[in-house]
Amino acid sequence: MGIKNSNSEYLVFLDDDNFVAVNFINEALRVFNEFPWIGSFSGQIDLKFEHVPPAWTKKYWNLLAFRKFNGNHWSNVYFDNNCMPCGAGLCVRRSVAEKYSETHYNGPRSIILDRTKGSLLSGGDNDLAMCAIDLGMGVGIFESLKLSHYIPRFRTEIEYLKQLAYNIYFSSVILKYVRGYGVERIKFKTLFKRIILLITLPSCDRIIQFSCLRGELDAYKFINPK
């Protein structure tokens, strides 16, 4: 709906818990102008916690969209995690946004991968970003673009992180499927090895990693319920 109601050549997507640096818009415009072959991009994301989170959560901050990097990176390869923009502060050209809107509302998408009330499914931002590649452009991340993501206390608790991990891994498999990539069930031998490894992990890590695995397995069942 926001895409259809907009009229600018450039669009920036922000949530109400995102706080951009004072030069964010100027930097975004500079990237749009200096890199005409980049159709979608985002930047660095710092986390601002309501309360100091438990130390064990740090390895999972990426689930909360934490992103720090040096230099600029871009690619025209689908699912290139080293260059893939994320939804917080996502900047896209209008042609890219319209491509996504057309595909989402009129195309083969049978599942909503954008966050909605009561759902932690994700992947809509990656789907939108990759529409740039569909149009012959690239995607990228730029270090001069900076924003902060406010994290309330409950988002660093084990129950929320468990659900978040499940939905992210579920959505990643579904997104590859709807974009035409072949997805195969995890072979029994591989699954057995992963489960044995998970059993040896500390309690919190085991809970999170099992949720990741369960998300993948449930996605395969969703795609092929037989």
N, C-alpha and C positions, 0 to 999 in steps of 0.2 A: 504494500500500500504506500509506503514512504517513497519508493522509487517512482511510482506512477504519479504521485502528487508533487514531485520535485521538478525543477526546470533548469537546473544548473548543468554545465558541461562536466563539472567535477562533483563527486559526492564523497562525504566522509561519514562513516558510521561510528557512533559513540553510544555507550550505555550511560545510565544515570549515575553509575558508580565509577565512571572514568573522569579523570581530571587531567586535561592536556596542559603541556608546557605553554608559556605565553607566546612562543614563536611557532607553535605547532602548525597553524593554518598557513603562515608564510612559508614554512619549510615544505609543507605539502604542495603548495603552489609551485615552489621552486622545482621540486621533483617532477611534477606533472610537465613543466615546461622544459626542463633540461634532459629528461628521459622520455621522449615521446613514444618509445617502443615499449614502455612499461604500462600495462593496463590496470594493474592493481598492486597495491603495496601497503605496508604498515611499518611500525617502528619498534622502539624499545618500550618495554612495559615494566614498571617497578610496582611492587606491592606495598600498600599502606594498610597495616593490620590494625584492627580495633584493639586487640590485645596481642602481646607477644606470643607467637604460636609455639607449640612444643617443638623441640629440636628435630625430632624424627620426621616432621612434616616437610622439611626443607627439600628433600629429594623429590617431593611431589608438587612443588610449587608450579611446575610447568602445567599441571592440571588446572591451575588457577590463572593461566595465561602469563605467567612470569616469563620475561624474555630480555636477556642481556646479550649483546654481541658487539664486536668491533667491525668497522668497515661496512660497506654496502654490498649486498649480494642479490643477484637476480638470475632467473632461469626461465626457460620456456618448456620445462619438463613437468609433466603432471606428477603430483604427489612428491615433489622434491622438498622434503622437510627442512632442508637448509635454507630455503628461500621462500617458503610458503608464508604469506601474510596471515594474520589472525584477525578475528572480528573486532577486537578492541582497537579503535583508531584505523579501521580499514578504509583506504582511499581507493576509489575506482573512477574510471572514466565512464561517462554516461552510456556509451555504447556497450560497455561491459555489464553495467547494471541492467540495461534493457535486455541484453542477451539472457541474463539470469532470470529476469522477470518473465520473459517469453517462455523459457525452458521450464521454469517452475510451475507456471500457471497453465500452460498449453501443451507441455511436453510429457515425457514419460515418467516424471517423478511421481511415485505412488506413496511416498512417506515424507513428512515434514521434518527436515533435519535442522531447522532453526529452533533456538530455545523458545519455549512458550511457557505460560504459567503452569506449574505443576509438572513440567518435563525438563529433564537435563540432557535430552538428545542434542547433539551438536553436529557440526560438519557443514551447515549451511554457509558459513563464512568461507570455508575452503572451496565449496562448490561455486560460490559467487566469484571468488578470486580466480579460480581456474577458467572461468568464462573468458578471461583475458587471453589465455592460451588458445581457447576455441576460436578466437578471432584473429589469431596470428601474432599476438603480442606476448609479453612476458609478465612474470610476477616478481616481486622483490621485497626486501626489507632494507630500511635505511636508518642508520644510526642517529641521524640528526632529529628524527621524529621521536618525541618522548611524551609519555603519559603515565599517570599513576592509576592503579586499580585498587579501589578501597575493598578490603576484605573483612567482613564482620566475623565475630568470633566463631559462630557456628560453622563457617566454611572451612575451618581448620580442625574440626572435630572428626573423629574416625568415621562416624556414620555418614556424614555428608561426603567426605572424600571417597568413601567406598562406593556410594551411589554415583558420584561424579565419574570415577574411574570406569565403572561398569558402562555407563552411557557413552563415554568417549570412545571406548574400544568397540562397543556395539555399533556406534555410528560410523566409525572409520571403515569397518567391513561393508556396511550398507552403502556408504558413499562410493567405494570402489565398484561395487556391484552396479549401482544405478548409472555410473559413468562408463560402463561397458568393460570393466576389468574382470577377468575370470577370478573367482574366489573359490578355494577348495577347503573342505573341512580339514582340520588338523589331523594328521595321521596318528593312529593309536600309539605307536612307539614314541613319537614326539610328544604327544599329550602325556603319556606316562612319565617321561623324563621331566617335563615341566612340573607336574604335580609333585614328584619326589623332591625336586629342588625347592618348591614352594614350602613344603612341609618343614624344611630346615631353617626357614627364615624366622626372624623375630616376629612376635605376635602382630604388631601393627602392619609391618611389611607384608606378612602372609595374608592378612585380611584384604589389603589393597590389591595385591598381585592376584589373588584368587578372583577378585571382582573383575579385574582386567580380563583374565582368562574366561570367566563366565560370560562376559560381554561378547567376546569373540565367538564362543560356542553358540550362544543364543542367536547371534546374527546369522550364523550358518543355518540354523534351524528355521529362522524367519525366511531366509531366501529359498530354502529347499526343505519344506516341512515333512517330506517323506521320510 
